[in-house]
Amino acid sequence: MSALDILGLSAGTLTTLSFMPQMLRILKRRSAEDLSYGALAFFISGISLWVWYGIALRSLPILLTNAVTLALNFSILVLKIAHDRGRALE
């Protein structure tokens, strides 16, 4: 693995980890009320394109870190939907 790959993996890891506090907050508060569906949709779309870009370039740092970010943000979206539906049933 090259120094450039390590740099890319490090940058992607830090970016991906930046979403962990949001995920933990949603789980702790059992609410994602302050998150926007539009923002999540745009972000997930953009990250999906980064994943395809990483595949096209055969770049492990781009592909791996964005795939993890995509999974994490998709999970946030699923939690938001679940919590919003639960709130609607109350």
N, C-alpha and C positions, 0 to 999 in steps of 0.2 A: 504494500500500500504506500502510495507516495505522500509526501508532505502536503501536497495540494488536496489529496483525498482526506487526509486527517483534518485539514483546515475546514473543508466543506462539511464533514461529519460533525465537527465541533460546533460550527455555526448553526447547522440544522438542529442539532441536539438542544442547544440553548433556546432556539426559537420554539421548538416543540415543547420544551419544558415550561415555557412561559404560559402555556394554556393550563397547566396543572392546577394553579391556584383557582382558576375559574371553575374547573371541574370539581375540585374539592368543595368550593363554596356552594355549588349547586347541590351536591350530595348532602352537605351539612345542613343547609337551609331548607332543602326539599322544595326549592323554588328556582326558576330561571326566568322569572317575570321580567326582569330588566334587560333581557337579551332580545335583540331584534331578529325576527325570521329573515328579513331581507338581508341584513348583514351576514348572518350565518350562511344563507344561500349563495351570496356573492363570494364569500371566503371559501366555502367548500368547492364552488366551481373553479375558483382560481387555483386552489391546491390540487384539484383533480388535473388541471392542465399542467401543473408542475410535475405531477407524477408521470403523465404521458411524455413530457419533455425529457425527464430523467430516463424513461424507457428508450426514447428515440436516441438519446446520446449515449446510452449504456453507462450512465453515471450513477454508481452506487450511492454516493452521498446525496445527490438530488433525489433519487428514487426512494431510498430508504427513509430519509428524514421526512420527506413530504408524505409518504405513505402512512407513517405513524401519525403525523399531524392531521392527515385526512381522517384516519380512524378515530382519533381523539375528538375532533370537531364534529364528526358524524355522531359520536356518542353524546356529545353535548346537545346536538339537535334532537336526538331521540329522547333525552332526559327532558328537554324543554317541552316537547310534544306531550310526553307522559304527564308532566307536572301541570301543564295547561289544561289537559283533559281532566285530570283529577280535580283541579280547582273548579272546572265547569260543572262537575258532578256534585259539588258541595251545596 
